[in-house]
Amino acid sequence: MIINMSQRRQTITDLLANRRFRLTEPRQAVFEVLMDAGKPLSAAQIHTRLNHSRVNLVSVYRTVQLFVNLGILRAVDASAGSQRFELVEPYNEHHHHLICTRCGEIVELEGCLLTEKALDMISHRVRQDKQFEVTGHEVQILGRCGDCSIERQSVARAADIGNGGRRWAGRAAARKTVEANG
């Protein structure tokens, strides 16, 4: 269950107070940016969205790390080892991600892709085979976003046109040479 705006501030204030932290201006600002983002953001993206606030990039990194350690945020690994961050439940609905392996774009899929029956089967199997108790799950589907797919197709077409359509013919000729000499 996702919580409303007035509950957000109280929940985050209580959570921080229970761990002996205060809701400082940078922490509140980072939390609000992530609440409004609708998608995972890097620390630099969070800082950019803070615009002209007095929160510097170092404070954003520290706040993000604190929130991850407290279980308020989770890291979503994008391409090339970069991380983006998003709020966990109850601040955010459970969902999965599509991640472009070329540009790092992360697209959220609403809801859960796994049925309750599938989750029960997985939980039962790993409990039985690995003595592992499942407490949650994350699904990340890797591939290419629409822009990167179109770009890749355009590059391939340009290569075909540039060599008169002989890209594949050259490979076939090379194979025949290897077979004849082989």
Backbone torsions as a table, in degrees:
resi	resn	phi	psi	omega
1	MET	NA	128.0	178.0
2	ILE	-86.0	146.1	-175.6
3	ILE	-99.6	156.5	-178.4
4	ASN	-81.9	174.5	-173.1
5	MET	-58.4	-44.5	-177.6
6	SER	-70.0	-31.4	178.1
7	GLN	-72.8	-29.0	-178.5
8	ARG	-56.5	-54.7	-175.4
9	ARG	-61.4	-44.4	-179.4
10	GLN	-65.0	-41.5	-179.5
11	THR	-63.1	-47.3	-179.5
12	ILE	-67.5	-37.7	177.4
13	THR	-62.7	-46.7	179.6
14	ASP	-63.8	-43.6	-179.0
15	LEU	-61.7	-45.4	178.7
16	LEU	-65.5	-42.8	-179.6
17	ALA	-62.6	-39.7	178.2
18	ASN	-63.2	-24.3	178.3
19	ARG	-102.7	11.8	177.6
20	ARG	66.8	38.4	173.9
21	PHE	-121.1	154.1	176.4
22	ARG	-101.5	156.0	173.2
23	LEU	-86.3	88.7	-179.4
24	THR	-77.9	169.6	178.3
25	GLU	-58.3	-46.8	178.5
26	PRO	-61.8	-40.8	-179.8
27	ARG	-64.5	-43.6	178.8
28	GLN	-64.5	-42.2	-178.9
29	ALA	-62.8	-45.7	178.9
30	VAL	-62.3	-44.7	179.7
31	PHE	-59.2	-45.8	-178.6
32	GLU	-65.8	-40.1	177.5
33	VAL	-59.9	-44.9	-179.2
34	LEU	-68.6	-33.6	177.1
35	MET	-64.2	-37.3	-176.3
36	ASP	-88.0	-13.8	-170.6
37	ALA	-66.4	-44.9	-177.1
38	GLY	77.3	4.4	177.0
39	LYS	-162.1	161.4	177.8
40	PRO	-65.5	142.5	-179.2
41	LEU	-128.1	148.2	171.7
42	SER	-78.1	166.2	177.3
43	ALA	-59.8	-39.7	178.9
44	ALA	-64.8	-39.0	177.9
45	GLN	-66.5	-38.6	176.5
46	ILE	-60.4	-47.6	-179.6
47	HIS	-59.5	-43.1	178.5
48	THR	-60.8	-41.7	-179.2
49	ARG	-71.2	-17.8	176.4
50	LEU	-75.0	-9.5	176.9
51	ASN	52.3	-117.1	-172.2
52	HIS	-99.7	25.4	178.0
53	SER	-73.6	170.3	-178.2
54	ARG	-86.9	12.5	-178.7
55	VAL	-88.1	118.7	-179.9
56	ASN	-87.7	168.9	-175.7
57	LEU	-62.5	-37.2	178.2
58	VAL	-61.3	-42.4	177.6
59	SER	-63.6	-36.6	177.2
60	VAL	-63.2	-47.5	179.1
61	TYR	-60.0	-45.1	179.5
62	ARG	-62.9	-42.3	-180.0
63	THR	-65.5	-44.0	178.3
64	VAL	-59.6	-46.0	-179.9
65	GLN	-62.7	-43.1	177.3
66	LEU	-60.4	-46.8	-178.9
67	PHE	-64.4	-35.6	175.3
68	VAL	-65.1	-46.9	179.9
69	ASN	-61.9	-32.6	-179.8
70	LEU	-86.2	-4.4	179.3
71	GLY	80.6	20.3	177.6
72	ILE	-88.2	-35.0	178.8
73	LEU	-117.9	158.8	168.4
74	ARG	-131.1	150.6	178.8
75	ALA	-88.0	139.2	173.5
76	VAL	-116.0	119.4	-178.5
77	ASP	-78.8	122.9	176.6
78	ALA	-98.7	-166.8	-178.5
79	SER	-70.1	158.5	175.4
80	ALA	56.6	31.9	174.9
81	GLY	74.6	4.9	178.9
82	SER	-77.6	149.9	-180.0
83	GLN	-117.0	144.0	171.4
84	ARG	-123.5	161.6	-173.0
85	PHE	-128.4	145.0	176.3
86	GLU	-143.3	156.1	178.3
87	LEU	-71.5	147.8	177.1
88	VAL	-95.3	174.3	175.0
89	GLU	-61.8	141.8	10.8
90	PRO	-91.5	6.4	-178.2
91	TYR	-79.1	-17.0	-174.1
92	ASN	-145.7	142.1	177.0
93	GLU	-70.7	150.0	176.3
94	HIS	-63.7	134.8	-179.7
95	HIS	-160.6	174.1	178.6
96	HIS	-122.3	175.2	-174.3
97	HIS	-129.5	146.1	164.8
98	LEU	-103.4	128.8	-177.5
99	ILE	-123.8	122.3	177.2
100	CYS	-76.3	122.8	-177.7
101	THR	-77.5	-8.3	179.7
102	ARG	-94.5	-52.8	-174.2
103	CYS	-106.4	-11.3	178.6
104	GLY	86.8	3.1	178.2
105	GLU	-57.2	136.0	177.6
106	ILE	-117.3	125.5	178.6
107	VAL	-115.7	129.0	179.2
108	GLU	-85.5	136.2	172.6
109	LEU	-101.4	125.0	-178.3
110	GLU	-67.9	140.7	175.8
111	GLY	73.0	-172.7	-176.2
112	CYS	-103.0	134.4	178.4
113	LEU	-77.6	-21.7	-175.7
114	LEU	-95.6	134.5	176.6
115	THR	-75.7	161.9	178.0
116	GLU	-60.4	-37.8	179.0
117	LYS	-63.6	-43.9	179.0
118	ALA	-63.0	-43.1	178.1
119	LEU	-62.5	-41.2	177.9
120	ASP	-62.8	-41.5	179.1
121	MET	-64.4	-44.1	178.7
122	ILE	-62.8	-47.6	180.0
123	SER	-58.6	-44.8	-179.4
124	HIS	-62.9	-45.1	-177.7
125	ARG	-64.1	-47.6	-177.9
126	VAL	-70.5	-29.7	175.5
127	ARG	-66.3	-44.0	-178.0
128	GLN	-72.2	-47.6	-174.7
129	ASP	-80.7	-33.8	-172.1
130	LYS	-121.9	2.2	-176.4
131	GLN	51.4	47.6	-175.7
132	PHE	-121.0	126.9	179.1
133	GLU	-95.9	119.4	-179.6
134	VAL	-78.6	128.5	178.2
135	THR	-116.1	-7.3	179.8
136	GLY	176.5	179.6	178.3
137	HIS	-154.6	158.7	174.7
138	GLU	-136.6	138.0	177.1
139	VAL	-121.5	127.6	175.8
140	GLN	-126.6	119.9	179.9
141	ILE	-102.8	122.9	-175.9
142	LEU	-96.5	145.0	178.8
143	GLY	176.8	-152.4	178.8
144	ARG	-120.2	134.9	177.9
145	CYS	-70.2	171.0	-179.1
146	GLY	-57.7	-44.2	-179.7
147	ASP	-62.9	-44.4	-178.7
148	CYS	-70.4	-34.0	176.4
149	SER	-65.3	-44.7	179.0
150	ILE	-63.8	-42.9	-180.0
151	GLU	-62.1	-42.2	-179.0
152	ARG	-65.2	-41.7	178.4
153	GLN	-64.4	-38.7	179.5
154	SER	-65.2	-41.0	179.2
155	VAL	-65.1	-42.4	179.7
156	ALA	-64.2	-42.9	178.2
157	ARG	-63.5	-41.6	179.8
158	ALA	-62.9	-38.1	178.9
159	ALA	-66.1	-40.6	177.8
160	ASP	-63.4	-44.7	-178.7
161	ILE	-67.3	-41.0	-176.9
162	GLY	-62.4	-30.3	179.6
163	ASN	-111.8	25.6	175.6
164	GLY	67.2	24.8	179.2
165	GLY	78.5	13.4	-175.5
166	ARG	-92.1	8.9	-177.7
167	ARG	-57.5	-48.4	-177.0
168	TRP	-77.1	-33.2	179.5
169	ALA	-62.8	-39.0	178.7
170	GLY	-63.6	-39.0	178.3
171	ARG	-67.8	-39.4	179.6
172	ALA	-64.4	-41.4	178.6
173	ALA	-63.8	-39.7	178.4
174	ALA	-63.6	-39.9	178.7
175	ARG	-64.3	-41.2	179.7
176	LYS	-62.9	-39.3	179.0
177	THR	-63.5	-43.8	179.4
178	VAL	-64.3	-43.4	-179.6
179	GLU	-63.9	-40.3	-178.9
180	ALA	-68.0	-35.6	-178.8
181	ASN	-87.8	-15.5	-170.6
182	GLY	-74.7	NA	NA
